[in-house]
Amino acid sequence: MSRNHALAVVACLAFAASGAAQRFEERVAVREVELVFELPSRTAPGPDDLTVIEDGLVRPVTKVGSIEDGTVRSRFRREEAFDAPPWTAVVWVDRTLAAPGTVFSSTLGLARQAAGLADLGAVEVVVADPAPEIVAGSTREPKRLEQVLADLAGKARVERDRTEGTPTPRTGPDADRLRRQLDRLLVHLAGRREAGPKVLFLIADGFHVEPAEMKAFETGKPQGGRTETVLETARLLAAYGWVVVALPIRQQDAGREDRSVNEGDRFRHNHGDWGPTNNSVPPMIPSKAPKDTKLKWPAVIDAQIQPDLSPLRALIGPTAGALATADALLPSTVEALGGRWHLYYQTQMPADGRLRPVEVRTRSGSAVRTRQWVRSATPEGIAEARLRRLLAGDPLPSSLPVRIESGKIVVAGFSAPEPAVPGPVRISIAAADGTIRHKGAPGIESPEKGWSHPLPDGQPVAILVEDLARERWSAVRIDGAVE
């Protein structure tokens, strides 16, 4: 082989290697995801004590710490200060899905916990009747929060007394009304972009369910109709990191406390973190006192078995949330939120908008209670909710300058930082019959130069265009749309 030929071969190999390296770098852009979880034991865990499994793949945990004290244990340092943002809280009062009595008892109970709520972080209060209205912007002032919630309780009490004795249907909301209200909830919460832990206090009633619906709610396998709406909403809320606390409160008293030793207490004694005593036969009762449990209250037991509350149990489950059916349970519920921990793990998922299952386990293999879904970009379910609200006439914000021009979708030039993970554009198309389909398109490489794409076929009545990597979007109705 001649010297020139050898140099040419080396140059070609170097060029190929550089190209491969560039493509590899684009694929493995890494980012951190936060998971809020309940502390599984009395011992504070470190990054090596927990394992995150995302979509079947083990992901490295980089930081673990208490949200309350603001410190984390890092994989690289033993302990370090961490400027973690406080909780973001939203109180959502759905006057369409909650009876006046439920609104009265729930808002009154939250008003009594205003100081504890403000300690968690900024709290926003929204009333959906049926469209959402922010009645109190994000605040950490306990007096202001208490006043707003007490005013809502006063108005609900008047309506409760006025309608007392009026029979109400047991069937609850139909599928369309339930979908409308939960769409409004999703559109609002998906627009909140604060970092850190998030909690939603949802004031809504359960409803009467058929046996097939209850089975779907309990198993997490939708059967269409209302079950599909509730379970999809739960997955989307979890993917956005919202811990849902459902408040169908109708009573002030949680019942008489049961102080007797029961099978649940024995199980906790025998399966706690007490080393070799767990394997002894017969099992040895450790000397330390068992953890407190809400299962000593009758109202808590009832909430776990009442069929009418199965929709709310299905809603809170994937978010690692809570169900408070009595005013007396609110102090411990708020306190438990303040005691939660969070971890950060590294992931390489592309910005495709898919929901991916996630779980956290301890060294012993025990599951840690945390949310069950994560996302890399805006999921299709959120785009569909936004389109449905657009066609219903709700005003929507937008962050992408989109217009329809000469049979094309045109995005005017805009300023935006480069995304950490490149991603495509997703076009969601709503047809006159209410169906929605999604189509991928090439990403926006140079935002300042704009972007265009042919308008999809099929006579759409509305489209939603989203830059998945930057999570910027806009929805547009097409002239001549059919209502």
C-alpha positions as CSV (number, residue, x, y, z in Angstrom):
1,M,0.0,0.0,0.0
2,S,1.4,3.4,-1.0
3,R,2.0,6.1,1.6
4,N,-0.7,8.4,0.0
5,H,-3.2,5.5,0.0
6,A,-2.5,4.8,3.7
7,L,-3.0,8.4,4.6
8,A,-6.3,8.5,2.7
9,V,-7.5,5.4,4.5
10,V,-6.6,7.0,7.9
11,A,-8.3,10.2,6.9
12,C,-11.5,8.3,5.9
13,L,-11.5,6.4,9.2
14,A,-10.9,9.5,11.2
15,F,-13.8,11.3,9.4
16,A,-16.1,8.3,10.0
17,A,-15.2,8.1,13.6
18,S,-15.8,11.8,14.1
19,G,-19.2,11.5,12.4
20,A,-20.2,8.5,14.5
21,A,-19.0,10.3,17.7
22,Q,-21.2,13.3,16.8
23,R,-24.3,11.1,16.2
24,F,-23.6,9.3,19.5
25,E,-23.4,12.6,21.4
26,E,-26.7,13.7,20.0
27,R,-28.4,10.5,21.1
28,V,-27.2,10.3,24.7
29,A,-27.9,13.9,26.0
30,V,-28.4,13.3,29.7
31,R,-30.7,15.1,32.1
32,E,-31.8,14.7,35.7
33,V,-35.3,13.7,36.8
34,E,-36.7,14.3,40.3
35,L,-38.9,11.7,42.1
36,V,-40.6,12.5,45.3
37,F,-41.1,9.5,47.6
38,E,-42.1,8.4,51.0
39,L,-39.2,7.4,53.2
40,P,-39.3,3.6,53.3
41,S,-37.7,3.2,56.8
42,R,-36.3,5.0,59.7
43,T,-32.9,5.0,58.2
44,A,-32.0,7.9,55.8
45,P,-31.0,6.3,52.5
46,G,-28.2,7.4,50.2
47,P,-27.9,7.1,46.4
48,D,-26.4,3.6,46.7
49,D,-29.4,2.4,48.7
50,L,-32.0,3.1,46.0
51,T,-32.4,1.8,42.5
52,V,-34.5,3.5,39.8
53,I,-36.0,1.4,37.0
54,E,-37.3,3.5,34.1
55,D,-39.1,1.6,31.3
56,G,-37.2,-1.6,32.3
57,L,-33.8,0.1,32.4
58,V,-31.8,0.7,35.6
59,R,-30.9,4.4,35.9
60,P,-28.2,5.8,38.2
61,V,-29.3,7.8,41.3
62,T,-27.2,10.9,41.8
63,K,-28.8,12.7,44.8
64,V,-31.1,11.8,47.6
65,G,-32.3,14.0,50.4
66,S,-35.1,15.5,52.6
67,I,-37.2,18.1,50.9
68,E,-37.7,19.8,54.3
69,D,-34.1,20.3,55.4
70,G,-32.6,21.1,52.0
71,T,-29.6,18.8,52.1
72,V,-28.9,15.8,49.9
73,R,-26.5,12.9,49.9
74,S,-24.6,12.8,46.6
75,R,-23.0,9.9,44.9
76,F,-19.9,12.1,44.6
77,R,-19.9,13.7,48.1
78,R,-21.2,12.3,51.3
79,E,-23.5,15.2,52.2
80,E,-23.9,18.6,50.7
81,A,-26.3,21.6,50.9
82,F,-28.8,21.7,48.1
83,D,-30.9,24.6,47.1
84,A,-34.1,22.6,46.5
85,P,-37.2,24.6,45.6
86,P,-40.2,24.3,48.0
87,W,-43.4,22.6,47.2
88,T,-45.8,24.1,44.6
89,A,-49.3,23.6,45.8
90,V,-52.6,24.0,43.9
91,V,-56.0,23.8,45.6
92,W,-58.5,22.9,42.9
93,V,-62.2,23.2,43.8
94,D,-64.3,21.6,41.2
95,R,-67.9,22.7,41.8
96,T,-69.1,20.5,39.0
97,L,-67.6,17.3,40.4
98,A,-68.1,18.2,44.1
99,A,-71.4,18.7,46.0
100,P,-71.8,21.9,48.0
101,G,-71.4,19.9,51.3
102,T,-68.1,18.5,50.1
103,V,-66.8,21.9,49.0
104,F,-67.8,23.4,52.4
105,S,-66.2,20.7,54.6
106,S,-63.0,20.5,52.4
107,T,-62.3,24.2,52.1
108,L,-63.1,24.7,55.8
109,G,-60.7,21.9,56.7
110,L,-57.9,23.4,54.4
111,A,-58.5,26.9,55.9
112,R,-57.7,25.4,59.3
113,Q,-54.4,24.0,57.9
114,A,-53.4,27.3,56.1
115,A,-50.2,27.7,58.2
116,G,-49.1,24.1,57.3
117,L,-49.9,24.6,53.7
118,A,-47.9,27.8,53.5
119,D,-45.0,26.1,55.2
120,L,-44.9,23.6,52.3
121,G,-44.6,26.4,49.7
122,A,-46.6,28.7,47.5
123,V,-50.3,27.8,47.2
124,E,-52.7,28.7,44.4
125,V,-56.4,28.4,44.8
126,V,-58.5,27.7,41.7
127,V,-62.3,27.2,41.4
128,A,-63.7,25.3,38.4
129,D,-67.4,26.2,37.9
130,P,-67.1,24.7,35.3
131,A,-64.3,26.8,33.7
132,P,-61.3,27.4,36.0
133,E,-60.8,30.8,37.7
134,I,-57.8,31.6,39.9
135,V,-59.3,33.1,43.1
136,A,-55.9,33.4,44.8
137,G,-52.6,33.5,43.0
138,S,-49.6,31.7,44.5
139,T,-49.1,32.9,48.0
140,R,-47.2,31.8,51.2
141,E,-49.2,34.1,53.5
142,P,-51.2,32.0,55.9
143,K,-53.8,34.7,56.7
144,R,-54.5,35.4,53.0
145,L,-54.8,31.7,52.3
146,E,-57.1,31.1,55.3
147,Q,-59.3,34.0,54.3
148,V,-59.7,32.8,50.7
149,L,-60.5,29.3,51.7
150,A,-62.9,30.4,54.5
151,D,-64.8,32.6,52.0
152,L,-65.2,29.6,49.7
153,A,-66.5,27.6,52.6
154,G,-69.0,30.2,53.6
155,K,-70.4,30.4,50.0
156,A,-70.6,26.6,49.8
157,R,-72.4,26.4,53.1
158,V,-75.1,28.8,51.9
159,E,-75.6,26.6,48.8
160,R,-75.5,23.4,50.8
161,D,-78.2,24.7,53.2
162,R,-80.3,26.0,50.2
163,T,-80.2,22.6,48.4
164,E,-80.5,20.4,51.5
165,G,-83.2,17.8,51.0
166,T,-83.0,18.0,47.2
167,P,-82.4,14.5,45.8
168,T,-79.1,14.1,43.8
169,P,-78.5,11.4,41.2
170,R,-76.3,8.5,42.4
171,T,-74.8,7.9,38.9
172,G,-72.4,10.9,39.1
173,P,-71.0,12.7,36.1
174,D,-71.4,11.2,32.7
175,A,-68.3,10.4,30.6
176,D,-68.4,13.7,28.7
177,R,-68.8,16.0,31.7
178,L,-66.0,14.1,33.5
179,R,-63.8,14.4,30.5
180,R,-64.4,18.2,30.2
181,Q,-63.6,18.9,33.9
182,L,-60.5,16.7,34.0
183,D,-59.3,18.2,30.7
184,R,-59.5,21.7,32.3
185,L,-57.5,20.4,35.2
186,L,-54.8,18.9,33.0
187,V,-54.5,22.0,30.7
188,H,-54.0,24.2,33.8
189,L,-51.5,22.1,35.6
190,A,-49.5,21.3,32.4
191,G,-48.9,25.0,32.1
192,R,-47.2,25.2,35.5
193,R,-43.5,25.0,34.9
194,E,-42.1,25.4,38.4
195,A,-39.3,23.1,39.4
196,G,-39.4,21.0,42.5
197,P,-42.1,18.9,44.2
198,K,-45.8,19.6,43.4
199,V,-49.0,18.7,45.2
200,L,-52.6,19.0,44.0
201,F,-55.4,19.2,46.6
202,L,-58.4,18.1,44.6
203,I,-61.8,18.8,46.0
204,A,-64.2,16.4,44.2
205,D,-66.6,13.7,45.1
206,G,-66.4,10.1,44.1
207,F,-69.4,8.6,42.2
208,H,-71.5,5.5,41.9
209,V,-69.7,2.9,39.7
210,E,-70.8,-0.3,38.1
211,P,-69.0,-3.5,39.0
212,A,-67.0,-3.4,35.7
213,E,-66.0,0.2,36.3
214,M,-64.8,-0.6,39.8
215,K,-62.8,-3.6,38.6
216,A,-61.1,-1.3,36.0
217,F,-60.3,1.3,38.6
218,E,-58.9,-1.2,41.0
219,T,-56.8,-3.0,38.4
220,G,-55.7,0.1,36.4
221,K,-57.0,-1.4,33.2
222,P,-59.4,1.0,31.5
223,Q,-62.6,-0.2,29.9
224,G,-63.4,3.0,28.0
225,G,-65.8,5.7,29.1
226,R,-65.2,7.1,32.6
227,T,-62.6,4.6,33.5
228,E,-60.4,5.6,30.6
229,T,-60.7,9.3,31.4
230,V,-59.8,8.8,35.1
231,L,-56.9,6.4,34.6
232,E,-55.4,8.5,31.7
233,T,-55.6,11.6,33.9
234,A,-53.9,9.8,36.7
235,R,-51.0,8.8,34.5
236,L,-50.6,12.3,33.1
237,L,-50.6,13.9,36.5
238,A,-48.0,11.5,37.7
239,A,-45.8,12.1,34.6
240,Y,-45.9,15.8,35.4
241,G,-44.9,15.1,39.0
242,W,-48.1,16.1,40.8
243,V,-48.9,14.3,44.0
244,V,-52.7,14.2,44.2
245,V,-54.5,14.6,47.6
246,A,-58.2,13.9,47.0
247,L,-60.6,15.6,49.4
248,P,-64.1,14.2,49.3
249,I,-64.6,15.4,52.8
250,R,-68.2,15.2,54.1
251,Q,-67.5,14.7,57.9
252,Q,-65.4,16.4,60.5
253,D,-64.8,13.3,62.7
254,A,-62.6,10.4,61.5
255,G,-64.4,8.0,64.0
256,R,-63.1,6.5,67.3
257,E,-59.4,5.7,67.3
258,D,-58.7,2.0,67.5
259,R,-55.8,1.5,69.9
260,S,-55.9,-2.3,69.9
261,V,-53.1,-4.4,68.4
262,N,-54.3,-5.8,65.1
263,E,-52.9,-7.9,62.2
264,G,-51.6,-4.7,60.5
265,D,-49.6,-3.8,63.6
266,R,-48.1,-7.3,63.8
267,F,-47.2,-7.2,60.1
268,R,-45.4,-3.9,60.6
269,H,-43.5,-5.3,63.6
270,N,-42.4,-8.4,61.8
271,H,-41.4,-6.8,58.6
272,G,-39.6,-3.6,59.8
273,D,-36.0,-2.8,59.4
274,W,-34.8,-4.7,62.5
275,G,-32.2,-7.0,61.1
276,P,-32.1,-10.7,61.9
277,T,-35.1,-10.6,64.2
278,N,-37.3,-10.6,61.0
279,N,-36.2,-14.2,60.2
280,S,-36.6,-15.6,63.6
281,V,-39.3,-18.3,64.3
282,P,-41.5,-17.4,66.0
283,P,-41.0,-13.7,65.0
284,M,-39.6,-11.5,67.7
285,I,-41.3,-8.2,68.5
286,P,-38.7,-5.4,68.5
287,S,-38.3,-3.1,71.5
288,K,-38.8,0.1,69.5
289,A,-42.3,1.5,69.1
290,P,-44.0,0.8,65.8
291,K,-44.7,3.6,63.3
292,D,-48.0,5.4,63.7
293,T,-50.6,4.5,61.2
294,K,-53.8,6.1,59.8
295,L,-55.4,2.7,59.8
296,K,-56.5,3.2,63.4
297,W,-59.2,5.6,62.1
298,P,-62.5,4.1,60.8
299,A,-62.8,6.8,58.2
300,V,-59.5,5.7,56.6
301,I,-60.6,2.0,56.5
302,D,-63.9,3.0,54.9
303,A,-62.1,5.1,52.3
304,Q,-60.2,2.1,51.1
305,I,-63.2,-0.1,50.5
306,Q,-66.1,2.2,49.5
307,P,-67.0,1.5,45.9
308,D,-68.0,5.1,45.2
309,L,-64.4,6.3,46.1
310,S,-62.7,3.9,43.7
311,P,-62.4,6.6,41.0
312,L,-60.5,8.8,43.5
313,R,-58.3,5.9,44.6
314,A,-57.5,5.2,41.0
315,L,-56.6,8.9,40.5
316,I,-54.2,9.2,43.5
317,G,-52.5,5.8,43.1
318,P,-50.1,6.5,40.2
319,T,-49.1,9.8,41.8
320,A,-48.3,8.4,45.3
321,G,-51.0,10.6,46.6
322,A,-53.5,10.4,49.5
323,L,-57.2,10.3,50.2
324,A,-58.6,12.3,53.1
325,T,-62.3,11.7,53.8
326,A,-62.5,13.5,57.1
327,D,-61.3,16.9,58.4
328,A,-59.5,15.2,61.3
329,L,-57.1,13.5,58.8
330,L,-55.9,16.7,57.2
331,P,-53.2,17.7,59.8
332,S,-51.4,14.3,59.4
333,T,-51.8,14.4,55.6
334,V,-50.1,17.8,55.3
335,E,-47.5,16.8,57.8
336,A,-46.7,13.7,55.9
337,L,-46.1,15.7,52.7
338,G,-43.6,17.8,54.5
339,G,-41.7,14.7,55.6
340,R,-41.3,13.3,52.1
341,W,-37.9,12.9,50.4
342,H,-36.8,13.3,46.8
343,L,-34.1,11.8,44.6
344,Y,-32.6,12.7,41.3
345,Y,-31.6,10.2,38.7
346,Q,-30.0,10.5,35.3
347,T,-31.9,9.5,32.1
348,Q,-31.3,9.5,28.4
349,M,-34.9,9.2,27.1
350,P,-35.5,11.2,23.9
351,A,-37.9,14.1,23.7
352,D,-40.7,12.1,22.0
353,G,-43.6,12.7,24.5
354,R,-44.0,9.1,25.5
355,L,-45.0,8.2,29.0
356,R,-42.5,5.7,30.6
357,P,-43.1,3.6,33.7
358,V,-40.8,4.2,36.6
359,E,-40.3,2.5,40.0
360,V,-37.9,2.8,42.9
361,R,-36.6,-0.1,45.0
362,T,-34.4,-0.5,48.0
363,R,-31.4,-2.7,48.3
364,S,-33.6,-5.5,49.6
365,G,-35.9,-5.2,46.6
366,S,-38.8,-3.6,48.4
367,A,-40.8,-1.1,46.4
368,V,-40.7,2.6,47.4
369,R,-43.9,4.6,47.1
370,T,-43.4,7.2,44.4
371,R,-45.1,8.3,41.2
372,Q,-45.4,5.6,38.5
373,W,-44.8,7.6,35.3
374,V,-42.3,10.0,33.9
375,R,-42.2,12.0,30.6
376,S,-39.6,13.5,28.4
377,A,-41.8,16.1,26.6
378,T,-45.5,17.0,26.4
379,P,-47.5,13.7,26.1
380,E,-50.1,13.2,23.4
381,G,-52.9,13.2,26.1
382,I,-52.1,16.8,27.0
383,A,-52.2,17.9,23.3
384,E,-55.6,16.2,23.0
385,A,-56.9,17.9,26.1
386,R,-55.8,21.3,24.8
387,L,-57.5,20.7,21.4
388,R,-60.7,19.6,23.0
389,R,-60.8,22.8,25.1
390,L,-59.9,24.9,22.1
391,L,-62.9,23.5,20.2
392,A,-65.1,24.0,23.2
393,G,-64.3,27.7,23.1
394,D,-61.9,27.9,26.1
395,P,-59.1,30.5,25.7
396,L,-55.7,28.9,25.6
397,P,-52.2,30.4,26.0
398,S,-49.5,29.8,23.4
399,S,-45.8,30.0,23.3
400,L,-45.2,29.3,19.6
401,P,-46.0,31.9,16.8
402,V,-48.1,29.7,14.5
403,R,-50.3,30.6,11.6
404,I,-51.9,28.9,8.6
405,E,-50.8,30.3,5.3
406,S,-51.3,29.0,1.7
407,G,-51.9,25.4,2.8
408,K,-48.9,25.4,5.1
409,I,-48.3,25.5,8.8
410,V,-45.9,28.4,9.4
411,V,-44.0,29.2,12.5
412,A,-42.5,32.7,12.6
413,G,-39.0,33.2,13.8
414,F,-38.6,33.2,17.6
415,S,-35.9,33.3,20.2
416,A,-35.2,30.2,22.3
417,P,-32.2,28.5,23.9
418,E,-31.0,25.3,22.4
419,P,-32.8,22.3,24.0
420,A,-30.8,19.8,26.0
421,V,-32.2,16.9,23.9
422,P,-33.1,17.6,20.3
423,G,-36.6,16.5,19.3
424,P,-39.1,16.6,16.5
425,V,-42.2,18.7,16.0
426,R,-45.5,17.0,16.7
427,I,-48.7,18.1,14.8
428,S,-52.0,17.1,16.5
429,I,-55.0,17.2,14.1
430,A,-58.6,17.4,15.3
431,A,-61.3,16.3,12.8
432,A,-64.9,17.4,12.6
433,D,-66.1,14.1,14.2
434,G,-64.0,14.8,17.3
435,T,-61.2,12.3,16.6
436,I,-57.6,13.4,17.1
437,R,-54.5,12.0,15.4
438,H,-50.8,12.9,15.7
439,K,-48.2,13.3,13.1
440,G,-44.4,13.8,13.5
441,A,-42.5,16.4,11.5
442,P,-38.8,17.5,11.3
443,G,-37.6,19.5,14.3
444,I,-37.0,23.3,14.3
445,E,-33.3,23.6,13.8
446,S,-33.0,27.4,13.7
447,P,-35.8,29.1,15.7
448,E,-34.8,32.5,14.5
449,K,-35.4,31.5,10.9
450,G,-38.8,30.0,11.5
451,W,-40.3,26.8,10.2
452,S,-43.0,25.5,7.8
453,H,-44.7,22.3,7.0
454,P,-47.5,21.3,4.6
455,L,-51.0,21.3,6.2
456,P,-52.1,17.7,6.8
457,D,-54.8,16.2,4.6
458,G,-58.3,15.4,5.9
459,Q,-59.9,18.8,6.4
460,P,-58.9,19.4,10.0
461,V,-61.0,21.7,12.2
462,A,-58.0,22.5,14.5
463,I,-54.4,21.7,14.8
464,L,-51.9,21.9,17.6
465,V,-48.2,22.4,16.8
466,E,-45.6,21.6,19.4
467,D,-41.8,21.8,19.4
468,L,-41.3,18.8,21.7
469,A,-37.7,19.5,22.7
470,R,-38.5,23.1,23.9
471,E,-42.1,22.4,25.0
472,R,-43.4,25.4,23.1
473,W,-46.8,25.0,21.4
474,S,-49.8,26.7,19.9
475,A,-53.2,25.6,18.9
476,V,-55.1,27.1,15.9
477,R,-58.7,26.7,14.7
478,I,-59.1,26.4,11.0
479,D,-61.6,28.8,9.3
480,G,-64.9,27.1,8.6
481,A,-64.6,24.7,11.5
482,V,-67.7,22.7,12.4
483,E,-68.9,23.2,15.9
